[in-house]
């Protein structure tokens, strides 16, 4: 009888220790899940902010302003436009020897 009581006592203690360990692991996993959820919310907010910033940076007026100021680009005018035509019998992807200046253009080069 004493052996049976001792065996049951050891089983109850082992079960209790396993239960404590399982609850501790469960709490750690819940904490990790909570942190991951908070990080996901933070990243989603940052992504939305960056999307708004990207749209603001890509407005046509801003792109034109940067092209003029930083890249020193100019708007296309007929005075600075060169016209290119292809010689008869030459393919459009042919070599540069078939290019000649002519106002009747096929394409524009700026």
C-alpha positions as CSV (number, residue, x, y, z in Angstrom):
1,X,0.0,0.0,0.0
2,X,2.8,2.4,0.8
3,X,4.4,1.7,-2.5
4,X,1.2,2.4,-4.3
5,X,0.8,5.7,-2.4
6,X,4.5,6.6,-3.2
7,X,4.0,5.8,-6.9
8,X,0.8,7.9,-7.0
9,X,2.5,10.8,-5.2
10,X,5.4,10.7,-7.7
11,X,2.9,10.6,-10.6
12,X,1.0,13.6,-9.2
13,X,4.3,15.6,-8.7
14,X,5.5,14.8,-12.2
15,X,2.1,15.8,-13.6
16,X,2.2,19.0,-11.7
17,X,5.7,19.8,-12.9
18,X,4.7,19.1,-16.5
19,X,1.6,21.3,-16.1
20,X,3.8,24.2,-14.8
21,X,6.2,23.7,-17.7
22,X,3.4,23.6,-20.2
23,X,1.8,26.8,-18.9
24,X,5.1,28.6,-18.9
25,X,5.8,27.6,-22.5
26,X,2.3,28.6,-23.4
27,X,2.7,32.1,-21.8
28,X,6.1,32.5,-23.6
29,X,4.4,31.6,-27.0
30,X,1.5,34.0,-26.3
31,X,4.0,36.8,-25.5
32,X,5.9,36.1,-28.7
33,X,2.7,36.1,-30.7
34,X,1.7,39.4,-29.1
35,X,5.0,40.9,-30.0
36,X,4.9,39.6,-33.6
37,X,1.3,41.0,-34.0
38,X,2.5,44.4,-32.7
39,X,5.5,44.3,-35.1
40,X,3.1,43.4,-38.0
41,X,0.9,46.4,-37.1
42,X,3.9,48.7,-37.0
43,X,5.2,47.4,-40.3
44,X,1.8,47.8,-41.9
45,X,1.6,51.4,-40.7
46,X,5.1,52.1,-42.0
47,X,4.2,50.5,-45.3
48,X,1.2,52.7,-45.7
49,X,3.2,55.8,-44.8
50,X,5.8,54.9,-47.4
51,X,3.2,54.4,-50.0
52,X,1.8,57.9,-49.4
53,X,5.3,59.3,-49.5
54,X,6.0,57.5,-52.7
55,X,2.9,58.9,-54.3
56,X,3.9,62.4,-53.1
57,X,7.4,62.0,-54.6
58,X,6.2,60.9,-58.0
59,X,3.8,63.8,-58.8
60,X,4.4,65.0,-62.4
61,X,5.2,68.6,-61.3
62,X,7.8,67.4,-58.8
63,X,9.4,65.1,-61.4
64,X,9.5,68.0,-63.9
65,X,11.0,70.4,-61.4
66,X,13.7,67.9,-60.5
67,X,14.5,67.2,-64.1
68,X,14.9,70.9,-64.8
69,X,16.9,71.8,-61.7
70,X,19.0,68.8,-60.9
71,X,19.4,67.1,-64.3
72,X,19.3,70.4,-66.3
73,X,16.8,68.9,-68.8
74,X,14.8,71.1,-71.2
75,X,11.4,70.8,-72.7
76,X,11.4,69.6,-76.3
77,X,11.0,72.3,-78.9
78,X,11.1,72.2,-82.7
79,X,14.3,74.2,-82.6
80,X,16.2,71.5,-80.8
81,X,14.6,68.4,-82.4
82,X,16.5,66.3,-84.9
83,X,14.5,64.1,-87.2
84,X,15.6,60.7,-88.4
85,X,14.5,58.7,-91.4
86,X,15.5,55.3,-92.8
87,X,17.0,54.9,-96.2
88,X,14.9,53.0,-98.8
89,X,15.6,49.3,-98.5
90,X,17.2,49.6,-95.0
91,X,15.5,47.9,-92.1
92,X,14.5,50.0,-89.1
93,X,17.0,48.1,-87.0
94,X,19.8,48.4,-89.5
95,X,23.1,50.1,-89.0
96,X,23.8,53.8,-88.5
97,X,24.8,54.4,-92.2
98,X,21.2,54.4,-93.2
99,X,20.4,57.4,-91.1
100,X,20.1,60.8,-92.8
101,X,18.6,64.2,-91.8
102,X,15.2,64.9,-93.3
103,X,12.2,66.9,-91.9
104,X,9.9,64.1,-93.0
105,X,10.5,62.0,-89.9
106,X,9.8,58.5,-88.9
107,X,11.1,59.0,-85.3
108,X,12.4,61.7,-83.1
109,X,15.7,62.0,-81.3
110,X,16.1,64.7,-78.7
